[in-house]
Amino acid sequence: LREGSYPGTLDIGVGVLRIGNSSYTYGMAMFQEGLCVSVSEAVLVFADASGPARLPDEYRRRLDGWLIAAP
């Protein structure tokens, strides 16, 4: 979004944006000197030996604690 400087310090915020049946999306923003320099999203898929699988209930509970956006 804008140029960052090196050397310099970055403040990074990460949270879960969406929880699906077998995947979840997290988002990240990086700030330098109070200005947002970068944002990103990534989708992670839970899988077992046979491929994508339903997220275990314990994973869902933990991810829910990091949820930063309404579904």
Buried (B, 14 or more C-beta within 10 A) or exposed (E): EEEBEEEEEEEEEEBBBBBEEBBBBBBBBBBBEEEEBBEEEEEEEBEEEEEEEEBEEEEBEEBEEEBEEEE
